[in-house]
Amino acid sequence: LVVEMNAEEATNLSAALHAAVGLIKK
């Protein structure tokens, strides 16, 4: 899977992913 995105989108996606993982592991 190759996804092209700009830095802002990557940052937002990363932040959302970390937040989701935090909730799951809570």
C-alpha positions in Angstrom: 0.0 0.0 0.0 1.5 3.3 -1.1 -0.1 6.5 -0.1 1.1 9.9 -1.2 0.3 12.7 1.2 1.7 16.0 2.3 3.4 16.6 5.7 0.3 18.2 7.2 -1.9 15.2 6.3 0.7 12.8 7.5 1.0 14.6 10.8 -2.8 14.7 11.3 -3.1 11.0 10.4 -0.3 10.1 12.8 -1.9 12.1 15.6 -5.2 10.5 15.0 -3.6 7.0 15.0 -1.8 7.6 18.2 -5.0 8.9 19.8 -6.9 5.8 18.7 -4.2 3.5 20.0 -4.2 5.3 23.3 -7.9 4.8 23.6 -7.7 1.1 22.7 -4.9 0.5 25.2 -6.6 2.5 27.9 
